């Protein structure tokens, strides 16, 4: 099942559609014309845990429940989905609030390591309190058996079919969960690459996918936080269409995550644990 929201999917509030149609003036061939263009929306999304505000993100206003669960897991706020009791999403003119209910033990741990994450849309680490928080401990991943040359090729060939919002606006990233054969099984889009991955993580847990039984394809660069988020929830392989950073590659090497980047057509570069990539179909 493909989980990404199409443009005509139902939303709680019409003011928070994932895109907006706007009048524009276009210059083409030296001639002005009046037309319309579809732009991706981004709205403030506040994440509240047990009534206490924790973070405000700018995100595409879709799949907020999955975003709340995925963010909670990938940031280590909860140790497992069992500590996530539920989320209520409310819409207002100023933005969206996800009222998240978590176990008391998880909330106590959150209060002990409280940090301000407001505005985390670019580097992803703008709100951490200290350098020690940048690279958090991650359990070493078991070698993946879910990545093959054939699977990578299929995933790359199919990914555009699962980006309806990007086809409409040209402004969103996607995080796509692919099976061992490379077939996309779930896809989420967002203006923020971190948000798209969090939404995917939340969707995987909601729908009962095994994070070790497949790989994630991202239509962005592979930053260190993308690697950390994936590894934290047990995803052992990541394929990125764009470049990795050196810190992301080192982190992937250290935690056992198979990292492939510059994946386009039949070509790619393995930056970490390329030995895990089978050269025939998995």
C-alpha positions as CSV (number, residue, x, y, z in Angstrom):
1,X,0.0,0.0,0.0
2,X,1.3,3.4,-0.9
3,X,0.7,5.8,2.0
4,X,1.6,9.1,0.5
5,X,-1.2,11.7,0.4
6,X,-2.6,12.5,-3.0
7,X,-3.6,16.1,-3.6
8,X,-7.3,15.2,-3.3
9,X,-7.1,13.3,-0.1
10,X,-9.3,14.5,2.8
11,X,-7.8,16.9,5.3
12,X,-9.1,18.1,8.6
13,X,-9.0,21.7,7.6
14,X,-9.2,23.0,4.0
15,X,-6.8,25.8,4.9
16,X,-4.1,23.2,5.5
17,X,-4.1,21.5,2.1
18,X,-0.6,20.2,1.0
19,X,-0.4,22.7,-1.9
20,X,-1.9,26.0,-3.0
21,X,-2.7,27.3,-6.4
22,X,-1.4,30.8,-7.0
23,X,-1.6,33.4,-9.8
24,X,1.9,34.0,-11.3
25,X,3.5,35.9,-14.2
26,X,5.7,33.7,-16.4
27,X,8.4,34.8,-18.7
28,X,9.0,32.4,-21.6
29,X,10.7,33.1,-24.9
30,X,10.8,36.8,-24.1
31,X,7.0,37.0,-23.6
32,X,5.1,37.5,-20.4
33,X,2.0,35.5,-19.7
34,X,-0.5,35.3,-16.8
35,X,-1.0,31.8,-15.5
36,X,-1.3,29.7,-12.3
37,X,1.2,27.6,-10.5
38,X,0.9,25.0,-7.7
39,X,3.1,25.5,-4.7
40,X,3.8,23.2,-1.8
41,X,2.6,24.4,1.5
42,X,4.6,24.4,4.7
43,X,3.0,25.3,8.0
44,X,4.2,25.3,11.6
45,X,3.6,21.9,13.3
46,X,3.9,22.0,17.1
47,X,4.7,18.7,18.8
48,X,3.4,18.6,22.4
49,X,4.1,15.7,24.7
50,X,1.7,15.2,27.6
51,X,0.7,18.8,27.3
52,X,4.2,20.2,27.2
53,X,5.4,21.9,24.0
54,X,8.6,20.3,22.7
55,X,9.3,21.3,19.1
56,X,7.9,23.4,16.3
57,X,8.7,22.2,12.8
58,X,7.8,23.6,9.4
59,X,6.3,20.8,7.5
60,X,3.9,19.8,4.7
61,X,0.4,19.6,6.4
62,X,-0.3,16.0,5.7
63,X,0.3,12.6,7.5
64,X,0.7,14.5,10.9
65,X,-0.1,11.4,13.0
66,X,2.6,9.4,11.2
67,X,4.9,12.3,11.6
68,X,4.3,12.5,15.4
69,X,5.0,8.8,15.8
70,X,8.0,8.7,13.6
71,X,9.6,11.7,15.1
72,X,9.0,10.3,18.6
73,X,10.7,7.0,17.6
74,X,13.6,8.4,15.5
75,X,14.5,11.0,18.1
76,X,14.5,8.4,20.9
77,X,11.8,10.1,22.8
78,X,10.0,6.7,23.1
79,X,11.9,3.4,23.1
80,X,9.1,1.6,21.2
81,X,5.6,2.1,19.9
82,X,4.3,0.7,23.1
83,X,5.2,3.9,24.8
84,X,3.1,5.9,22.3
85,X,-0.4,6.0,23.6
86,X,-1.9,8.2,20.9
87,X,-2.0,11.6,19.2
88,X,-4.8,14.2,18.6
89,X,-4.2,16.6,15.8
90,X,-5.8,20.1,15.9
91,X,-5.8,22.7,13.2
92,X,-5.8,26.5,13.7
93,X,-5.0,29.5,11.5
94,X,-1.5,29.7,13.0
95,X,-0.7,26.1,12.3
96,X,-1.1,22.5,13.4
97,X,-0.6,21.0,16.9
98,X,0.0,17.3,17.5
99,X,-1.0,16.6,21.1
100,X,0.9,13.4,21.8
101,X,0.3,11.1,24.8
102,X,3.3,9.0,25.8
103,X,4.1,6.8,28.8
104,X,5.2,8.5,32.0
105,X,8.6,6.9,31.9
106,X,9.3,8.2,28.4
107,X,8.0,11.7,29.4
108,X,10.3,11.7,32.4
109,X,13.3,10.8,30.2
110,X,12.2,13.6,27.8
111,X,12.1,16.2,30.5
112,X,15.6,15.1,31.7
113,X,17.2,15.8,28.2
114,X,14.9,18.6,27.2
115,X,16.1,20.7,24.3
116,X,14.7,23.4,22.1
117,X,14.3,22.2,18.5
118,X,12.3,25.1,17.1
119,X,13.0,26.0,13.5
120,X,14.8,22.7,12.6
121,X,14.3,22.8,8.9
122,X,17.7,22.9,7.3
123,X,20.7,21.5,9.2
124,X,18.4,19.5,11.5
125,X,20.5,20.2,14.6
126,X,20.0,23.9,15.2
127,X,18.5,23.5,18.6
128,X,20.8,21.1,20.4
129,X,22.2,22.2,23.7
130,X,25.8,20.9,23.3
131,X,28.2,19.2,21.0
132,X,27.8,16.0,22.8
133,X,24.2,15.8,21.6
134,X,25.1,15.8,17.9
135,X,26.2,12.2,17.6
136,X,24.0,10.1,19.9
137,X,24.8,6.4,20.7
138,X,23.2,3.9,18.3
139,X,23.1,0.2,18.7
140,X,25.1,-1.6,16.0
141,X,22.8,-2.9,13.2
142,X,22.8,-6.5,12.0
143,X,24.1,-6.8,8.4
144,X,21.3,-6.2,5.9
145,X,20.2,-8.9,3.5
146,X,17.6,-6.7,1.9
147,X,19.7,-4.8,-0.6
148,X,20.7,-5.9,-4.0
149,X,21.7,-4.3,-7.3
150,X,18.4,-5.4,-8.9
151,X,16.4,-4.0,-6.0
152,X,18.2,-0.6,-6.2
153,X,17.5,-0.4,-9.9
154,X,13.8,-1.2,-9.5
155,X,13.4,1.3,-6.7
156,X,15.0,4.1,-8.7
157,X,12.9,3.3,-11.7
158,X,9.6,3.3,-9.7
159,X,10.1,6.2,-7.2
160,X,8.7,9.0,-9.4
161,X,5.4,7.2,-9.6
162,X,5.0,7.6,-5.8
163,X,5.7,11.4,-5.6
164,X,2.3,12.9,-6.5
165,X,2.9,16.1,-4.6
166,X,6.3,16.6,-6.1
167,X,4.9,16.1,-9.6
168,X,2.4,18.9,-8.8
169,X,4.8,21.3,-7.1
170,X,8.4,20.3,-7.7
171,X,9.2,21.2,-4.1
172,X,9.0,18.1,-1.9
173,X,11.3,15.3,-0.8
174,X,10.1,11.7,-0.5
175,X,11.1,8.8,1.7
176,X,10.1,5.5,0.2
177,X,10.1,2.1,1.9
178,X,11.1,-0.7,-0.5
179,X,10.9,-4.4,-0.2
180,X,13.7,-6.9,-0.9
181,X,12.8,-6.8,-4.6
182,X,12.9,-3.0,-4.7
183,X,9.2,-2.5,-5.0
184,X,8.0,0.6,-3.2
185,X,5.6,-0.4,-0.4
186,X,5.1,2.9,1.4
187,X,6.0,6.5,0.5
188,X,5.7,9.9,2.2
189,X,6.4,13.4,1.0
190,X,7.3,16.6,2.8
191,X,9.1,19.9,2.1
192,X,11.6,18.8,4.7
193,X,13.6,15.6,4.0
194,X,13.8,14.9,7.8
195,X,10.0,15.2,8.0
196,X,9.5,12.9,5.1
197,X,11.6,10.2,6.8
198,X,9.9,10.7,10.1
199,X,6.5,10.3,8.4
200,X,7.7,7.1,6.7
201,X,9.0,5.7,10.0
202,X,5.7,6.4,11.7
203,X,3.8,4.8,8.7
204,X,6.1,1.7,8.9
205,X,5.3,1.2,12.6
206,X,1.6,1.9,12.1
207,X,1.3,-0.7,9.3
208,X,3.5,-3.3,10.9
209,X,6.4,-3.3,8.5
210,X,9.7,-4.9,9.7
211,X,12.4,-2.2,9.5
212,X,15.0,-4.9,8.9
213,X,13.1,-6.4,5.9
214,X,13.7,-3.7,3.3
215,X,15.5,-0.5,2.7
216,X,14.7,3.2,2.5
217,X,15.1,5.3,-0.6
218,X,15.4,9.1,-0.1
219,X,15.2,11.7,-2.8
220,X,17.6,14.0,-1.0
221,X,21.1,14.1,0.3
222,X,22.0,11.8,3.1
223,X,22.8,13.9,6.1
224,X,24.0,12.5,9.4
225,X,20.6,13.0,11.0
226,X,19.0,11.0,8.2
227,X,21.4,8.1,9.0
228,X,20.8,8.5,12.7
229,X,17.0,8.5,12.4
230,X,17.0,5.4,10.2
231,X,19.5,3.5,12.4
232,X,17.7,4.4,15.6
233,X,14.6,2.5,14.5
234,X,16.5,-0.5,13.0
235,X,16.6,0.4,9.3
236,X,19.8,-1.1,8.1
237,X,20.1,0.2,4.6
238,X,19.6,3.7,3.0
239,X,19.8,4.6,-0.7
240,X,20.0,8.4,-1.4
241,X,19.6,10.0,-4.8
242,X,21.9,12.8,-3.9
243,X,25.2,13.1,-2.0
244,X,26.0,12.0,1.6
245,X,28.0,14.1,4.0
246,X,31.3,12.8,5.3
247,X,29.8,12.7,8.8
248,X,26.9,10.7,7.6
249,X,29.2,8.2,5.9
250,X,31.3,7.8,9.0
251,X,28.3,7.4,11.2
252,X,26.9,4.8,8.8
253,X,30.2,2.9,8.9
254,X,30.2,3.1,12.7
255,X,26.7,1.9,13.3
256,X,26.5,-0.8,10.5
257,X,24.1,0.9,8.2
258,X,24.6,0.2,4.5
259,X,24.7,3.6,2.8
260,X,24.4,4.1,-0.9
261,X,24.3,7.6,-2.5
262,X,24.4,9.3,-5.9
263,X,22.0,6.5,-6.9
264,X,20.8,7.3,-10.4
265,X,19.8,4.8,-13.1
266,X,22.3,1.9,-13.0
267,X,24.9,3.8,-11.1
268,X,25.5,4.4,-7.4
269,X,28.3,4.8,-4.9
270,X,28.5,2.7,-1.7
271,X,29.8,4.8,1.1
272,X,29.4,2.3,4.0
273,X,29.2,-1.5,4.1
274,X,28.9,-2.0,0.3
275,X,29.8,-5.6,0.9
276,X,26.2,-6.1,2.0
277,X,24.9,-5.4,-1.4
278,X,24.0,-8.5,-3.3
279,X,24.9,-8.3,-7.0
280,X,21.9,-10.4,-8.0
281,X,18.2,-10.2,-7.0
282,X,17.7,-10.7,-3.3
